[in-house]
Structures are given as C-alpha cells and as structure tokens.
Amino acid sequence: MSLATRSVTRIFTSSIRTNNLACVQSKCFSSTQATDLKEVLKDLIPKEQKRVAEFKAKNKDVPLGQVTVDMIYGGMRGIKGLVYETSVLDSNEGIRFRGKTITECQAELPKAKGGDEPLPEGLFWLLVTSQVPTQQQVDWVTKEWNNRADIPQHVVTMLNNFPAQLHPMSQLSAAITVLNLGSKFAKAYSEGVPKSKYWEYAYEDSMDLIAKLPTIAAIIYRNLYRDGTAVGAIDSKKDWSWNFATMLGYDNKQFVELLRLYLTIHSDHEGGNVSAHTSHLVGSALSDPYLSTAAAMNGLAGPLHGLANQEVLIWITKLVEKLGETPNEAQITQYIHDTLKTSVVPGYGHAVLRKTDPRYTCQREFALKHLPNDNMFKIVSQLYKVVPKVLGELGKVKNPWPNVDAHSGVLLQHYGMKEMNYYTVLFGVSRALGVLSQMIWSRALGFPLERPKSLSTDGLMAIVAGQKKAGTEAGQKTKAA
Ligand SMILES: CC(C)(COP(=O)(O)OP(=O)(O)OC[C@H]1O[C@@H](n2cnc3c(N)ncnc32)[C@H](O)[C@@H]1OP(=O)(O)O)[C@@H](O)C(=O)NCCC(=O)NCCS
C-alpha cells in the first residue's frame, strides 16, 4: 500500500510555548496509521522541507536579538543560534517534547501491558514525527529495535578487554565510536550518495545504534559489577526497557517501569545543552551518527552535565555516613555550607530552568507512589526543603531548584542498582533517543556545517571601543545640530 493511499486520520497541531509566549506552530504533519517509521518520514520530510524553505526565504533578514559581551563570556547563554526541532525548554515550565509536557507524555504515550509509564519507543516516535504513536506503531519500533540489536564481536572483545578502572562512560563512548565500522551513513557518503538521501542513512544508523545501546550498556555493567556474567539474549516479544533491565540482571517489575520512565524523561532537553549541542556540531561535519553520539556522550560525562546524577548519590551517601539516616534541618544546612566551601551542590541549579525541573517532579511522584518509606528518598525530600533556601541566600545562583539529577540516583539504588559510577550510562542510553531523532531531521533539512564566529579579547575590545567612539561622535553631531 502506498503512503498516498494510506488513511490520513487527523491533522496534527501542536502548541509550543517558548519563553512563556504561547506561540502556536501549525504543522502539516498528518497523523497516519502506517507503522513503518521510515515510510512515515518519507511522507513528512518533503512537506517540512518546503515549510522551512518558505519560512527561510521570506524571513532571512529578520533579526532575533542582540549579542552582548556578557553573553559571549558567559557560555553563550541566551544567544539564539541553533535550530533544534525535537524539544523546546521553557525556563519556568520545563521541557516539552514536540510541544508535549512530561505529564502529557505520561498520559498520552502508549504503555506496556499492565504498565503505567510511557514506553521510550513511543517517545522516540513522537520526537521523530511530532505525532503521538498508536500502540501498533510503538510495537513496530520495539520489533525493529529487537531485530537490530546484535553487537559485532569486535565491540564485545574491546569491552571485555577494558581495565575495570575505566569509567563506564568512557567505555560507552568508545563502544559507540567503534560501532561506526558498520555505519551505513559513512558508507553511503563515501559512495557519493546525493545529499537528498542523507537522512535515510542517518535514520538507519540511528535505529541500529539505539537498538544496540542496551546490550552494550549491559555488557559494561556486568563486566564491571557482575563478574563479567553473560547478558543473555534479547526477548523479541518484550520492549526495549524490559530487555535492558533483564540484561542488566533486574527482574523487578517496578524497576522496569522506572527504567521506562527514566529512559523517556532523560531523552531530550532542547539543543543547547552540552550533549545535544555537541552531537549537533559534530554531525554538522557529516560525521556519522555513531561518531556524533559518542561525542555527545563525552559531554554528558562531565560533572556539570550528566555526571551530576552520580555526584548526587555520592554526596547523599556521604551525608548519611556523616549525619545518620535522620538528620535534622540544622545539620543538613551545615552539610550544604561545608560542601559549598569546595564545590557546587550537585543536582541543583540549571543554565536555563528557573523552577523545579518537571523531570525531578515526575520522579518524586514515582517515589511517592512506589517507595514512600525509603530512607534515602526521605533525605532527598528534606534536601528539597533546605537546599533552595541556602543557595538562594548566596545571592548569585540563578536557579536554586533541583534538576533531574537530584532524584534519579535514589530511585535506582532503591531497586538495588547502587553502582553510582554507572548512572550516567543510563542517562546516555536515553539521551541517544533525543540527539539521534534530531540528527535525522538535521540531515533531512540539509543543515550546513556549524561555524560560529569567535573573537579574541583584543578583537572584542577593539569592537567595543569602536562602537563607543561612533556613539560619542553621533551624540556630538546630534548636539551640534
Ligand atoms: C547546572 C549549572 C552548571 C548551571 O550553571 P550556570 O548556568 O553557570 O548557573 P548560574 O548562572 O546560576 O551560576 C551563577 C553562580 O552560581 C553558582 N551555582 C549555580 N548552581 C550552583 C549549585 N548547585 N551549587 C553551588 N553554586 C551554584 C555557579 O557556580 C556560579 O558561581 P560563580 O559565579 O562563583 O562561578 C550549575 O547550576 C551547577 O553547577 N549545578 C550543579 C551541577 C548539576 O546539578 N548539574 C546538572 C545540570 S542538569
């Protein structure tokens, strides 16, 4: 059946709120019952290419704001310089995946049989197509990923030979890098495939890589913490998260549900964060999706980004060692002040968010439902009351509220995953869903090589001095007139 004859059931309209402005972006993304994601994309991509081309042609000279010296020295905060389609972050309400909040995703995305949390397969479909998938479409993704999950022997051998001291994120990044031996994108590019077809190979690599990530991550886990025991085979009837949990060695149903939620909410956080931006940049050089995703993982491995989830649990564990399991508010306050003498408080603050991260809130709701009496959860709840107060008093922290990393570790340790060094790997497996769905679109929309202009301090000073002089002269002329 051709796409043209497939039934088009409704016109999809999504609202995306940016900086509190409710701007409605109407898309001609027709919802379809077709289950083959690539076929769906073949239908969507030409329409979106046309929409973007028309928008660009009509508005190419419209300015979008100014860049100040402070922004340049301040990590480019607030500079509008990237197009990233799959999600948008609002500083007050948090992330929206293709216009949908986390709560909406939890309500609308298909679940596993008997489960309450969304399947990451559905979130991936949403990110790629801007459409909430049907159960059949999600089942198709699960099947597709299960079929593509085999790991080449050279990757297994490499992982087995790594020293146990090598951080699991370094292992993950290395494994993703060497998987590019099988890159269909790199092969097609070397054979001179036309630019209009790049997205198809980016899609193939993305599907292959996502399919293989749980097995790779599970091998790393078992090599490091389970004496190198075998991960076992993928069960073709089960979903991506169930297989991941099982390969890690966990059979608790609640843990599987937690993993489904975890892998959904860590996937995407618009384009400017370190991991997403890195993959976007590296991909713009037409490095294949494996190389681009490995680069993202190296950024995620930094303590100010994804590694914070490991740091949080280490920090809370030390708190318990020092103060016991029922510390009072004064003791916690002192512990935070002691921390601030040498480092930041992990899990709190954000470069964009200015309120509690909804990814924190949904994990808190999971904890309230499934583990309300867990001692570590109780401490996390106490910290929620105390940390914002202390950080607020410093007067310099723009956002004293918790981010996603403040909560994830205590949930994982509750189900027995106490290996904190490993937590960022779970984040990485999830983040691949976001960066790869954007990569498909980046190639579909023909995004060029990224090359912003950099300036030396001397160069900046000269520009500023020139502008001041011009301003003074203009002022004098006005006075004289
Ligand atoms: C996320 C983070 C890197 C954002 O940095 P940012 O955009 O520069 O944040 P701000 O603009 O609020 O920073 C202003 C000041 O407050 C400090 N600050 C911010 N968050 C802080 C925290 N959690 N603990 C202590 N100080 C903090 C900054 O270090 C900076 O201090 P400085 O001027 O002495 O260098 C920062 O909040 C942080 O380090 N948080 C802890 C690590 C973490 O949880 N990372 C995961 C993020 S999802």
The ligand as an SDF file (V2000), in Angstrom:
LIG
                    3D

 48 50  0  0  0  0  0  0  0  0999 V2000
   23.9290   23.4180   36.1590 C   0  0  0  0  0  0  0  0  0  0  0  0
   24.9300   24.5290   36.3960 C   0  0  0  0  0  0  0  0  0  0  0  0
   26.2880   24.1250   35.7950 C   0  0  0  0  0  0  0  0  0  0  0  0
   24.4430   25.8050   35.6890 C   0  0  0  0  0  0  0  0  0  0  0  0
   25.4630   26.7490   35.7550 O   0  0  0  0  0  0  0  0  0  0  0  0
   25.1990   28.2800   35.4600 P   0  0  0  0  0  0  0  0  0  0  0  0
   24.2960   28.4450   34.3020 O   0  0  0  0  0  0  0  0  0  0  0  0
   26.5320   28.9340   35.3940 O   0  0  0  0  0  0  0  0  0  0  0  0
   24.4040   28.7110   36.7740 O   0  0  0  0  0  0  0  0  0  0  0  0
   24.2700   30.1680   37.4070 P   0  0  0  0  0  0  0  0  0  0  0  0
   24.2250   31.2030   36.3480 O   0  0  0  0  0  0  0  0  0  0  0  0
   23.1440   30.0970   38.3630 O   0  0  0  0  0  0  0  0  0  0  0  0
   25.6530   30.3320   38.1850 O   0  0  0  0  0  0  0  0  0  0  0  0
   25.9350   31.5120   38.9140 C   0  0  0  0  0  0  0  0  0  0  0  0
   26.8020   31.1420   40.0910 C   0  0  0  0  0  0  0  0  0  0  0  0
   26.0730   30.2760   40.9690 O   0  0  0  0  0  0  0  0  0  0  0  0
   26.8080   29.0990   41.1950 C   0  0  0  0  0  0  0  0  0  0  0  0
   25.9300   27.9400   41.2800 N   0  0  0  0  0  0  0  0  0  0  0  0
   24.9980   27.5440   40.3920 C   0  0  0  0  0  0  0  0  0  0  0  0
   24.4540   26.3730   40.7880 N   0  0  0  0  0  0  0  0  0  0  0  0
   25.0570   26.0550   41.9530 C   0  0  0  0  0  0  0  0  0  0  0  0
   24.9450   24.9460   42.8210 C   0  0  0  0  0  0  0  0  0  0  0  0
   24.1290   23.9290   42.5790 N   0  0  0  0  0  0  0  0  0  0  0  0
   25.7300   24.9290   43.9250 N   0  0  0  0  0  0  0  0  0  0  0  0
   26.5770   25.9530   44.1830 C   0  0  0  0  0  0  0  0  0  0  0  0
   26.7360   27.0120   43.3730 N   0  0  0  0  0  0  0  0  0  0  0  0
   25.9850   27.0540   42.2760 C   0  0  0  0  0  0  0  0  0  0  0  0
   27.6930   28.9640   39.9540 C   0  0  0  0  0  0  0  0  0  0  0  0
   28.7800   28.0970   40.2110 O   0  0  0  0  0  0  0  0  0  0  0  0
   28.0810   30.3940   39.7130 C   0  0  0  0  0  0  0  0  0  0  0  0
   29.0670   30.7300   40.6640 O   0  0  0  0  0  0  0  0  0  0  0  0
   30.3660   31.6370   40.2550 P   0  0  0  0  0  0  0  0  0  0  0  0
   29.7940   32.9090   39.7020 O   0  0  0  0  0  0  0  0  0  0  0  0
   31.1170   31.7760   41.5200 O   0  0  0  0  0  0  0  0  0  0  0  0
   31.0830   30.8380   39.1900 O   0  0  0  0  0  0  0  0  0  0  0  0
   25.0870   24.8380   37.9070 C   0  0  0  0  0  0  0  0  0  0  0  0
   23.8260   25.1810   38.4440 O   0  0  0  0  0  0  0  0  0  0  0  0
   25.6940   23.6740   38.6870 C   0  0  0  0  0  0  0  0  0  0  0  0
   26.9120   23.5640   38.7450 O   0  0  0  0  0  0  0  0  0  0  0  0
   24.8360   22.7880   39.2870 N   0  0  0  0  0  0  0  0  0  0  0  0
   25.3090   21.6050   39.9570 C   0  0  0  0  0  0  0  0  0  0  0  0
   25.6570   20.5240   38.9490 C   0  0  0  0  0  0  0  0  0  0  0  0
   24.4140   19.9190   38.3380 C   0  0  0  0  0  0  0  0  0  0  0  0
   23.4760   19.5830   39.0190 O   0  0  0  0  0  0  0  0  0  0  0  0
   24.4610   19.7410   37.0120 N   0  0  0  0  0  0  0  0  0  0  0  0
   23.3610   19.1140   36.2910 C   0  0  0  0  0  0  0  0  0  0  0  0
   22.6100   20.1190   35.4950 C   0  0  0  0  0  0  0  0  0  0  0  0
   21.1920   19.4060   34.7340 S   0  0  0  0  0  0  0  0  0  0  0  0
  1  2  1  0
  2  3  1  0
  2  4  1  0
  2 36  1  0
  4  5  1  0
  5  6  1  0
  6  7  2  0
  6  8  1  0
  6  9  1  0
  9 10  1  0
 10 11  2  0
 10 12  1  0
 10 13  1  0
 13 14  1  0
 14 15  1  0
 15 16  1  0
 15 30  1  0
 16 17  1  0
 17 18  1  0
 17 28  1  0
 18 19  1  0
 18 27  1  0
 19 20  2  0
 20 21  1  0
 21 22  1  0
 21 27  2  0
 22 23  1  0
 22 24  2  0
 24 25  1  0
 25 26  2  0
 26 27  1  0
 28 29  1  0
 28 30  1  0
 30 31  1  0
 31 32  1  0
 32 33  2  0
 32 34  1  0
 32 35  1  0
 36 37  1  0
 36 38  1  0
 38 39  2  0
 38 40  1  0
 40 41  1  0
 41 42  1  0
 42 43  1  0
 43 44  2  0
 43 45  1  0
 45 46  1  0
 46 47  1  0
 47 48  1  0
M  END
$$$$
